[in-house]
Amino acid sequence: MAKIVTGHWFARQPALWHKHAMKLFIPAAALMLAACVPQPRPTPSAATAPAGDSCGPQVVVFVSAGDLFGDPPRRAGPPSAEELAAELARENAALERLQIAFDALLYCRWTEVRLIRADASAGAISRGEAANRQVAAAGRLRQDIGRAGQVRARIQARAARIEAALEAAAPGTTRGLGAARPGTTRAMASAPLVLRARPEAGAPESGRLLAGAEVVLRPGVGSFALVDASGTTGYAPASAFTVLPPLTAAPGNTPLRDLAATNIARREGFSQSLSLIERSGLQGFEAGT
């Protein structure tokens, strides 16, 4: 026969009553507190892949690379030459990652449009659907250009501070930087060339070069190099140039000067590639082109 436990029995066993009461009270109290205390909401990440964007992973990588250019280190006074060299080394690595991420994102955008055209030509989608998709792709590219513009503004603000610190730590460094900078290659056009706004054969024209024109080449995408010809910039096949020997380094070059030269070259490379897209990047994204 089952034994009936009454409140009178618990009264005679205070320790046991307390044990059982706590088993019931603690979970109930936790539930009530959870209901009363506001729960933190997850903060949306800036580096979240946009829904429905086939280039979402590239967007995430580019946004994350741009986030590396945040506030400068907090210091009590001007940085020493050693501190500045360490900061420049970190900044140069960040600029390299940024350029690679930007190039990969743009290449994905152009590939997206080519696939839309191919599907329309093959009859896989209607012309109307192809036009709608191209409009959507152009809108996403505009967002990319806007993000890149914000990053460029942050880089330029940091550049002004870094150059002032360079002159304070090593007077004459920024003025004494030569034309030959790490990350660039002196070259000569082997034949008359057309420069393109994007690293692809059918991209809009951004300029022309005469045979023998001396240029500066920077890394581009695939077999294309980013070409700087005295203010005329664009992409062209790297194989169309003859590499020239580098200019003789200026006397007194130091690791700090080399880091500063690399910083300038990479900043200019990113700014130029963005400027090309701003001028003609949407050509080819319009419906029917």
N, C-alpha and C positions, 0 to 999 in steps of 0.2 A: 504494500500500500504506500502510495507516494506521501511523503511528509510535506505538510502545508507550512510554509514559512510566513509568518505574520510580522507586522510592524513591531509588535511587542517583543518578538524574538530578536529583531535587529536592535531594539533599544537596549537589550542586554548584551549585545555584541557591537559596541561603538566602533571598534577598529575595522571590523568586517563591513559595517554599514558605510563607513567613510570610503573604503576601497571600492565598493560597488557604485556608490554615488559619483565618485570621480570618473569612473569608466563611462558613465552616461553624460556627465556634465561637460567634460572637456571637449568631446567632439561637437556637442551642441553649441557650446560657446564659440568654438572656432568657426562654425558655420554662420553664426550670427554676426561675428566680427567681420567675416569676409563679405557679408552682405552690406554692412554699414560703412566699411572703409572703402573709399574710391580706389579702384584697381588701376594701376598704370596702363595706359594704352601704348601699344607698340608704335614707335616713331617711324614713319615711312622713310626708307633709305633713299638718298639721292641716286644711288647706284643700283636701282632696281630695274630689271629689264622691262621695257614698256610692253604691255600686253598686245599681242598681235603683230609685233615688229619682228620681221625675220632677221634684222640686224641687231636685235636686242643684246646679245652677248658683247658685240663690239661697242655698243653704247655704254654698257656697264664698265668695260675696261677703260674707255676714254674718259668717262666721268670720274672714275677712281683715279686715273692718272692726273686729271686736272685738279683733284682735291689735294694733291701733294704740294700745291703752291698756296699754302695758307699764310698765316701770320709769321713774320720773321722771328728768329730767336730773341728772347728778352735778355738784354744785357744792361749792366749798370753804366757802361761807357762804350766808346767805339771799340769794335772788335780788333784783336791783334791780327797780324799777318797769318799766323797759324790757324786762328779761329775762322778767318775769312776763307782760307784755302779749304778747310774742311767743309764750310758751308757751300762754297762753289762746287766742290766735288759732288756733294749731295744734289745740288741744283742741276748740275749737268746730267747726272744719271736720271733725274726726274724728267728733264727736257727730252732726253733720248726716248724714254718710255712713252712720253706724251706724243712725240712725233710718230712713233711706230703705231700707237693706238689710233691716232687721227688718220693716218694713211690706210690702216686696215678698215676703219669705219667707212671712209669714202669709197674704198674699193668695193665694199659690200653694197653700198648704195647704188653704185653704177652697175654692179652685177644684177641687182634686183631689177633695175629698169630694163636691162638687156633681156632678162628672162621674161618679163612682161611682154616685150616686143616679140620675142620668139614664140611665146604661147599664142599671141594674137595672129602671127603669121601662119602658125600651124593649125589654126582654127580651134585650138583648145579652149579659148575664151573669146567672147565677142569683142568687137571694136569698142563698144560702149563700156564694157567692163575693163578693158585695157586702159581706156582713157581715165576712168575713175581710179584705177590703181596707180597710174602715173601721177595723178593729182595728189593722191595720198602720199606717194613716195616723195614728191617735191616738198610737201608739207613737213615730212620727217627730216628731210635734208635742211630745210630752213631752221628747224629746231637745233640740229647739229651745229649749224653755222652760228646760231645764237649762243650756244654753250661755248663753242670755241672762242667767240669774241670776248666772252666774260673771262675765260682763262687767259687770253692774250692781254687783257687789261690788267689782270693781277700780275702777270709776268712783267709787263712794262713798269708797273709801280715798284715791283721788287728790283728791277734793273736799275732804276734811278738811285735807289738806296744803296745797292751793291757798288755801283760805280763811284758814288761819293765816298763810300767806305774804302774802296780800293785806292783812291787818290790820297786818302788820309793815311792808310797803312803803308802804301808804297807809291810815293808821288811820281807821276809820269807814266804809270802803268797803262792807264786807259788811252792816253795820248800816243804812247809808243807802240801800240799794237800794230803789227804789219798787216798787209793784205792777205798773206797766207795764214790761214787759221786751221787748227785741227778740225777734222770732220769735213773739210772741203778739199777739192782737187782742182788744180789748174789744168785746163785742157784747151784744145783748139778744134773747131768744127772741121771735119775732114771733107765736107761737101756742103752745098747750100741746104739748109734745114728749116723745117717748119716746127715751131714750138707749139705744144698743145696745152690746153687749160687743165687737162687731166692726164694721168699716165695710161693712155690708151690711144690706139691709132686713129680712131674716128672721132676723137674729142674736138671741141671747138678750137680754132687757132688763136693763139695768144701773142704770136710774134714770129719773125723770121730771122735767120742768121745767114750771113754770107760765108762761103768757104774761107777758112783761115781765121775766122773770128775767135778771139780769145775769150774764154768764159770761165766761170767757176761752177763746178759740179758739186751737188750735194746728193746724199742718198735719196732715192725716190721709191717707187714701188715696182717690184719685179725687175724687168730689164730696162725700165725707164729711170733716168736721172732727172733731178730738179736742176734746171739750168738758170744761172744768173749771168746775163750779158749786159753789164752796165745799165741796169735799170729795167731791161727787158727780161722777163722771167717766164718760164714754162717748162713743160716736160718734153723730153726727147729720148730716143734710144741711146743708152750709154755707149753702145758700140759705134755710134756715129762720130765719136770724138777721139782725138789723139791726146793722150795724157802728156802734160808738160812737166819738167822737173820743178819741184817746189822752190819758191824764192828763198834766198839765203836768210836765215833767221837773224834778226837784229841783235847786236851785241847786248849782253846783259840780260838775256832772257832768263826767267826764273820759273820755277813750278807755278807760282802764283800768277805770273803773266800768261803762262800756257793755259791754266784753268780759266782765266778771264777771257782769253781768245776763244776757247771752246764754248764758253757761255754765250758770247756774242754770236758766234756762228750758229749755234743751235736756236737761240732766240730768233735770229733773223730768218732761219730756215722755216721755223714754224709760222712766223708772221707772214712770210712770202707765200707759203702753201695755202694759208687761210685767205690771203688777199686774192689769190687766183680763183678760189672757189667763190668768194664774194662777188667777183667781177663777172664770172661766166659759169659758175657751178651748176646753175639751174638750166642751162642750155642742154637740150637733150632729154630733160625730164618732162617737158610739156607734152600734152596729149598730141598724138599724131606725128611725133618726131622720132 
